[in-house]
Amino acid sequence: MAFLQVQFFSETLNVASTVNVIMPEPSQGIGMEAAQADELPKVLYLLHGYSDDHSIWMRRTSVERYAAQHNLAVIMPAVNHSFYTNEVQGERYWDYVSEELPRAMHRFFRLSDKPEDTFVAGLSMGGYGAMKLALTHPERFGAAASFSGAVNICDMTGRSKDRLDGFRRVFGPLSKMKGSQHDLFHLMKNKPENAPRLYVSCGTADFLYHQHEKFIPALKKYGWDVTHYEEPDAVHEWGFWDREIKKFIPFAMEK
């Protein structure tokens, strides 16, 4: 795989932005299995969590090896603490990730633009972002995944004052979040006929597991095709997320 750090000026954010990208190559060298394909690479948008940035998936997992086997390009943006949202007091990260970033990546690279070849996944805050993209724009994706996701953004259980203040900076009044464009339980009600397949996983010892328990039945209630996995005693950590991205990539490739 080729590894590229792309720096470009974002008109949406009005600042220079950095995106990490891994692209398929015909030959991977010793120890790397490569997929041989004449088709344009499929695309995975891979989203980071609250305390990380665009570099973290490459630093903590073997996603490069997993993607190499499937002719898959992986695009990893940075969004700070924005929850992939147009912040009330801040930047327009939702517009950046959902609109400007895909346009820029297709302008810079030769990639498949077919919905069935386009995927999104993320961990924790990025799990929320991936589900928000898939539920808001289901026509764009073939599959989407949340690993240990903050999937019930309206649940403030156990939040510190600093974290609640951060939520207000991003989302505005917390009392208005339920039923809004930020609420995944609200977004899932409008399922189209051709919806992406969803993969949602969490460890049973993860502090966000209670959100996972509520999210899965709600998705099934509204008819979403969801595969869910609960790993006994797993917590909020990179060993679990490495195992999950390794599983999700072949899951996404299934037709």
CORTAPE-V201136 format. One record per pair of residues at least 4 apart in sequence whose C-alpha atoms are under 7 Angstrom apart, sorted by the first residue. I is the first residue (numbers start at 1). J is the second residue. D is the distance in whole Angstrom. If there is no record, write none. Layout:
I/J/D  I/J/D
//
This chain:
1/22/6  1/23/5  1/24/5  1/25/5  1/28/6  1/64/7  1/68/6  2/22/5  2/23/5  2/24/6  2/25/7  3/21/6  3/22/5  3/23/7  4/20/6  4/21/5  4/22/6  5/18/7  5/19/6  5/20/5  5/21/6  6/18/6  6/19/5  6/20/6  7/16/7  7/17/6  7/18/5  7/19/6  8/16/6  8/17/6  8/18/7  9/15/6  9/16/4  9/17/6  10/14/5  10/15/6  10/16/6  10/17/6  12/92/7  12/95/7  12/96/6  13/91/6  13/92/6  18/77/7  18/78/7  19/54/6  19/76/6  19/77/5  19/78/7  20/54/6  20/55/7  20/75/6  20/76/5  20/77/7  21/74/6  21/75/5  21/76/6  22/64/7  22/73/6  22/74/5  22/75/7  23/72/7  23/73/5  23/74/7  24/68/6  24/71/6  24/72/6  24/73/6  26/34/7  26/36/6  27/34/6  28/32/5  28/33/7  28/34/6  32/65/6  33/68/6  33/69/6  34/68/5  34/69/5  35/68/6  35/69/5  35/70/5  35/71/5  37/71/7  40/110/7  40/111/5  40/112/5  41/71/5  41/72/5  41/73/6  41/111/5  41/112/6  42/71/6  42/72/5  42/73/6  42/111/6  42/112/5  42/117/5  42/118/6  43/72/6  43/73/5  43/74/6  43/111/7  43/117/6  43/118/5  43/119/6  44/73/6  44/74/5  44/75/6  44/118/6  44/119/5  44/120/5  45/74/6  45/75/5  45/76/6  45/119/6  45/120/5  45/121/6  46/74/7  46/75/6  46/76/5  46/120/6  46/121/5  46/122/6  47/76/6  47/77/7  47/121/6  47/122/4  47/123/7  47/126/5  48/52/6  48/53/6  48/54/7  48/122/6  48/123/6  48/125/7  48/126/5  49/123/6  49/124/5  49/125/5  49/126/5  50/81/6  50/125/5  52/56/6  53/78/5  53/80/7  54/76/5  54/77/5  54/78/5  55/59/6  56/60/6  57/61/6  58/62/7  58/63/7  60/238/7  61/242/5  62/66/7  62/242/7  63/67/6  63/245/7  64/68/6  66/246/6  67/71/7  67/72/5  68/72/7  79/84/6  79/93/6  82/87/6  82/93/7  82/170/6  83/125/6  83/129/6  84/93/5  84/94/5  84/129/5  85/92/7  85/93/5  85/94/4  86/91/6  86/92/4  86/93/5  86/94/5  86/95/7  87/91/5  87/92/6  87/169/7  87/170/4  87/171/6  88/169/6  88/170/5  88/171/6  88/172/6  89/169/5  89/170/6  92/96/6  93/97/6  94/98/6  95/99/5  95/100/7  96/100/5  96/101/6  97/101/5  98/102/7  99/103/7  100/104/6  101/105/6  102/106/6  103/107/6  104/108/6  105/109/6  106/110/6  106/111/6  112/117/6  114/118/7  115/139/7  115/140/5  115/141/5  115/142/6  116/141/6  116/142/4  117/142/6  118/141/5  118/142/6  119/141/5  119/142/6  119/143/5  119/144/6  120/130/6  120/143/7  120/144/5  120/145/6  121/127/6  121/130/5  121/144/5  121/145/4  121/146/6  122/126/4  122/127/4  122/130/6  122/145/7  122/146/5  122/147/6  123/127/4  123/146/6  123/147/5  123/148/6  123/149/6  124/128/7  124/147/6  124/148/5  124/149/4  124/150/5  125/129/6  125/149/6  125/150/6  126/130/6  126/149/7  127/131/6  127/145/7  127/146/4  127/147/6  127/148/7  127/149/4  127/150/6  128/132/6  128/146/7  128/149/5  128/150/5  128/151/5  129/133/6  130/134/6  130/144/6  130/145/6  130/146/6  131/135/6  131/144/7  131/145/7  131/146/7  132/136/6  132/184/6  133/137/6  134/138/5  134/141/7  134/144/6  135/187/6  135/188/6  136/187/7  138/195/5  138/196/6  139/194/7  139/195/7  141/196/6  142/196/5  142/197/6  143/196/5  143/197/5  143/198/6  143/252/5  144/196/7  144/197/6  144/198/5  144/199/6  145/198/6  145/199/5  145/200/6  146/199/6  146/200/5  146/201/6  147/200/6  147/201/5  147/202/6  147/241/7  148/201/6  148/202/4  148/203/7  148/208/7  148/236/7  150/208/6  151/184/7  151/211/6  151/212/7  151/215/7  152/184/7  152/211/6  153/183/6  154/177/6  154/178/6  154/183/7  159/163/6  159/164/6  160/164/6  161/165/6  162/166/6  163/167/6  164/168/6  165/169/6  166/170/6  167/171/6  168/172/4  168/173/6  168/174/6  177/182/6  177/183/6  178/183/6  179/183/6  179/186/5  180/186/7  181/187/7  183/187/6  184/188/6  188/219/7  188/222/7  189/222/6  191/195/7  197/225/5  197/226/6  198/225/6  198/226/5  198/227/6  199/226/6  199/227/5  199/228/6  200/227/6  200/228/5  200/229/7  201/228/5  201/229/5  201/230/6  202/206/7  202/209/6  202/212/7  202/229/7  202/230/5  202/231/6  203/209/7  203/230/5  203/231/5  203/232/6  203/233/6  203/234/4  203/235/5  204/209/6  204/230/6  204/231/6  204/232/5  204/233/5  204/234/6  205/209/7  205/233/5  205/234/5  205/235/5  206/234/6  206/235/4  206/236/5  208/212/7  209/213/6  210/214/7  211/215/6  212/216/6  214/218/7  215/219/6  216/220/6  217/221/6  218/222/7  219/223/6  219/224/5  220/224/6  234/240/7  237/241/7  238/242/6  239/243/6  240/244/6  241/245/6  242/246/6  243/247/6  244/248/6  245/249/6  247/251/6  248/252/6  249/253/6  250/254/7
//
